[in-house]
Amino acid sequence: MMTTRPLFIPIILGTPRQGRMSEDVATFMQDEVTKREGIETTLIDIRTLSFPLTDAGEAIKDSEFSATMMRADALILVVPEYNHGYPGLLKHVLDTNLKEYIHKAVGLCGVSAGGFGGTRVIQNLLPVMRELGLVTIFWDGNFSNARNLFDTAGQLLDPAYLKRTDKFLKELVWMAKVLRYGRENIPR
């Protein structure tokens, strides 16, 4: 029997940089998730989190962030590509939890100034997601030429992203439901 409790799918904006182009993508994703019935979301901006840099992992766990990850049924990571990789602070933040992620779905949105839509950052994140116990969906959000995707008010200029995002979110929601059912009903 499936629960009627809404799915909780937080979105993590994975860079603290000023002038980040991925902020519009994260807001867009939050708006698209909010339009779906039966789903709750929140935007977590890693810029606002306070993790010390003097230690790692469980030693620096932020109780509010950990509680949000524990409650989550799935995650969306919006991550810019920096020199073919991902921001170090995002890795630092993600590494503060482990049991909170196990058997939960994750959708990856790569953001780039160039034409590849963050493909390389997504490729680099895949083994990290697996190690954290997250289950990646097979659709990615690839946001190319990020400077030209949104107007100055943050409104999407290319409607093709609506259809792509719909496919991405349908797969993420399906996987989140399946994995929630498994976590709640199938003993390990």
Buried (B, 14 or more C-beta within 10 A) or exposed (E): EEEEEEBBBBBBBBBBEEEBBBBBBBBBBBEBBEEBEEBBBBBBBBBEBEBEEEEEEEEBBBEEBBEBBEEBBBBBBBBBBBEEBBBEBBBBBBBBBBEBBBBBBBBBBBBBBEEBBBBBBBBBBBEBBEEBBBBBBEBBBBBBBBEEBBEEEEEBEEEEBEEBBBEBBEBBBEBBBEBBEEEEEEEE
